[in-house]
Amino acid sequence: MERVLRLDAIIAWRVLYLIGQGRAHPQLDCTAVLETYEWKALYGFLKKAPPPNGQPPSLGEALLLVARLGGFLARKSDGHPGPQVLWRGLSKLDNIAQAWLVFSSPETCG
């Protein structure tokens, strides 16, 4: 039980860290918190196109994409995504990113 709680604490810390950084520094490059293969898989999965000029999205845009994976609708009146939506999105992103690594060529992974 103690091991599970330790793992849950790490996951909760990452989610809260992403929320804090995304609100404080939305213009920051998303590579500060996401690996190259993660943001490429995220962008490609949701936008159905490669990123423009091969540049990573901003942290604010990347967090909205992760939140959309978790069920966030991103309407104008919705405000910022919360921890539960980001946690669900990160869980799905992990599966998508692993598939990206398996099925993409080495030069696409970055």
C-alpha positions in Angstrom: 0.0 0.0 0.0 2.9 2.3 0.8 4.4 1.9 -2.6 1.1 2.7 -4.3 0.8 5.9 -2.2 4.3 6.9 -3.1 3.6 6.5 -6.8 0.3 8.4 -6.5 2.1 11.2 -4.8 4.6 11.5 -7.6 1.8 11.6 -10.2 -0.1 14.1 -8.2 3.0 16.3 -7.9 3.5 16.2 -11.7 -0.1 17.2 -12.4 0.0 20.0 -9.9 3.4 21.2 -11.2 2.0 21.2 -14.8 -1.0 23.3 -13.6 1.2 25.8 -11.8 3.7 26.1 -14.7 1.0 26.3 -17.3 -0.8 29.2 -15.5 2.4 31.0 -14.5 4.3 30.6 -17.8 1.9 29.7 -20.6 4.2 31.1 -23.3 7.1 28.8 -22.2 8.1 26.1 -24.6 6.4 22.8 -23.8 9.7 20.9 -23.9 10.3 22.2 -20.4 7.8 19.6 -19.1 7.2 17.1 -22.0 9.7 14.9 -23.9 10.0 15.5 -27.6 8.2 12.3 -28.5 5.4 13.2 -26.1 4.6 16.6 -27.5 4.9 15.3 -31.1 2.6 12.4 -30.4 0.1 14.7 -28.6 0.1 17.3 -31.4 -0.1 14.7 -34.1 -2.9 12.7 -32.4 -5.2 15.7 -31.8 -4.4 18.0 -34.7 -4.0 15.2 -37.3 -1.0 17.1 -38.7 2.6 17.7 -37.9 3.5 20.8 -35.9 4.1 23.9 -38.0 7.8 24.3 -38.8 8.5 21.4 -36.5 8.4 23.8 -33.5 6.9 22.6 -30.2 3.7 24.3 -29.0 3.7 26.6 -26.0 3.2 25.1 -22.6 -0.3 26.7 -22.4 -1.3 25.1 -25.7 0.2 21.8 -24.9 -1.7 21.7 -21.5 -5.0 22.4 -23.3 -4.3 19.6 -25.7 -3.6 17.2 -22.8 -6.7 18.4 -21.0 -8.7 17.7 -24.2 -7.5 14.2 -24.1 -8.9 14.0 -20.6 -12.3 15.3 -21.6 -11.9 19.1 -21.3 -14.1 20.9 -23.8 -12.0 24.1 -23.9 -15.0 26.4 -24.3 -14.5 30.1 -23.7 -16.3 30.1 -20.4 -14.6 26.9 -19.0 -11.6 28.5 -17.5 -8.4 26.5 -16.8 -8.4 22.7 -16.8 -8.3 21.1 -13.4 -6.2 18.3 -11.9 -8.6 15.5 -12.7 -8.9 16.3 -16.3 -5.1 16.7 -16.7 -4.5 13.4 -14.9 -6.8 11.6 -17.3 -5.2 13.3 -20.2 -1.7 12.4 -19.1 -2.7 8.8 -18.6 -4.0 8.7 -22.2 -1.0 10.6 -23.5 1.3 8.0 -22.0 -0.4 5.3 -24.2 -0.4 7.5 -27.3 3.3 8.4 -26.8 4.3 4.8 -26.4 2.5 3.9 -29.6 4.2 6.9 -31.3 7.6 5.5 -30.3 6.8 2.0 -31.6 5.2 3.0 -34.9 7.2 6.1 -35.9 10.6 6.2 -37.6 13.6 7.2 -35.5 14.0 10.6 -37.1 10.3 11.5 -36.3 10.8 10.9 -32.6 13.4 13.6 -32.3 
